[in-house]
Amino acid sequence: MDKKKKPHKGPTILIVIGSLLSLSPVFGFAITVFTMIGSFKTISQNNSGDAETLANEINMSLMATQISFLLLPIGILTAVAGIIWLVIKKNREEKQ
């Protein structure tokens, strides 16, 4: 008898989520670049360079980068956990 192979949804979902979280620094840098461009547009439009407004915009852009770097290890650990889970499930299926 030929058993149907069950899809490994649980580990696959973990691997996909982990991979997406591991890409968070790329998104964080993109947000930083776009926010900094907005900050410099604000300076050029006002011709004054209001320090408080500029500091708030720069702070927001750096927070995006910081959050993205905090998500990176979570993403790596999630992907690794999914891979380990997948390997264990496949090994158990082969033994049966």
NORDALIN-V432968 format. One line per field, one symbol per residue. ss: DSSP state (@ for helix, = for strand, . for the rest). phi: phi as a letter, one per 20 degrees, with the letter a starting at -180 (. if undefined). Layout:
ss=???
phi=???
//
This chain:
ss=........@@@@@@@@@@@@@@.@@@@@@@@@@@@@@@@@@@@@@@....@@@@@@@@@@@@@@@@@@@@@@@@@@@@@@@@@@@@@@@@@@@@@.
phi=.defeefefgffffffffffffegfffffffffffffffffffffelcmgfffffffffffffffffffffgfffffffffffffffffffffffe
//
